Every structure is written in structure tokens, then in C-alpha cells.
Amino acid sequence: MQKINSGDQKMFIVLFRALILYAIVFIVIRLMGKKELSKVQPFELAIIVVIADLSSAPMSSRGISIFDGIVPIIALLIMYIIFSLITHSSNKIEDVVCGTMSVIIRDGKIVEEEFKKHQYTLADIMTLLRDRDVFKIQDVKYGIVETNGNLSVIKFSDGMDRMPLNVIEDGSISNVHLNFLGMSEDDLNRLLKDNNVEVNDILIGTIDENNDFIFQLKGEVKK
């Protein structure tokens, strides 16, 4: 019987470690949610980068226990879940951690303060607009930089008098969006009273482009 030499044995060990760590990292990324496969928030990206670094050393080095990679990866997953629960428990905390949307184009003109804050160049803006089939800034009513870095565009041709925004998300009031719309919590409370609903009962509440308050109650749609 032909013996496996030390070089082949080392290769099989590295391959075995790689398969195990790949499976662990894949499961962790899936547990973090589908969003992680596209655009991510900064704290989520940081976790993914650290996971990649933690898995690389035990994958290639026989001198490092494979559990030295698995244990901290699982710990990061637990930390991510706890951090996400804390972040989603309050819109204010989420705004601090994830940031807030930023209007970089308004009524066909660049908002210079926001433009400089995000360190964009005009070439960057035009590239992002062309990706959305917009070729002139003057055609844009609102250009919004989302918290994940995406640029959302509302054109004049869309026929919206104002930008629709969620003022209630999962039972929590978004003061950032209220301020943007020029509304106060008292204004929102009057709308809630008119509709005979409570904030905590609402999954999502939106002031739409016609200045109407539309909402969906928690548990309203069953699987």
C-alpha cells in the first residue's frame, strides 16, 4: 500500500480545516441575514472582515487549533445578534450606530454641505445617477444617500410633491424623518388619534407623497 507522504498529509489537513471553517463562516453569514450578501452597515462590515481574518490563520496553519478560529467566530455572531437587538430597540440608537439618510440633491441642485460631508466628487454623483438612468442633476427632485451608501433618486417626472418617509417603524417614532418633513410629535399624535391607533401597534407608518398618513398594524398580515 502506498504511503501518504508528509506533504500530501499536510495538504489534506489544510483542505479539511478549510472546509470546516468555510462551513462555519457560511452558516454565520447566513444567520446574520440576507442583507449581508449585498450592502451592509459599517458595524456589520467590520464583523465580516474580522470573521474572515479569524478564519484564515487556523485554515492554513497546523500549529493553530481550529477551535481558535471557530470559538471567536461564534462569539462574534452572538455579539452581532445582541448588538442588533439593542440597535433595533430604538430609532435613536440605530441613527447613532448606522447613521441617517442624507439629502444630497434637492430640487435639481446639489446640497453642497452634504456633498462635502460625504466626500463625493461630481464624477461620483454623475456615475451613481447614470446607474439609475438619470443623466442630468436638474432632473432630480431628491437624491438621497442611504445609510448603507446607496443613492436613491426621486425624479421630477415621478410626480411626487414630497418625499415619502416612514415616521413610525416597528412601534418607534423616527424623529429624524419627522424633522425632515417639518412635523413634530404632536402633529404625529394628532394623526394617530384621528386614526384611533397607538404608536406601539404600528409596524410601519408613512407620510406619503400626498401628505397622507398610511400605516400597517403589527400582525395585520399573516403568513
Secondary structure, DSSP 4 states (H G I P E B T S, - for coil): -PPPPHHHHHHHHHHHHHHHHHHHHHHHHHHT-GGGGS---HHHHHHHHHHHHHHHHHHH-TTS-THHHHHHHHHHHHHHHHHHHHHHT-HHHHHHHH---EEEEETTEE-HHHHHHTT--HHHHHHHHHHTT---GGGEEEEEE-TTS-EEEEEGGG--SS--EEEEETTEE-HHHHHHHT--HHHHHHHHHHTT--GGGEEEEEE-TTS-EEEEETT-S--
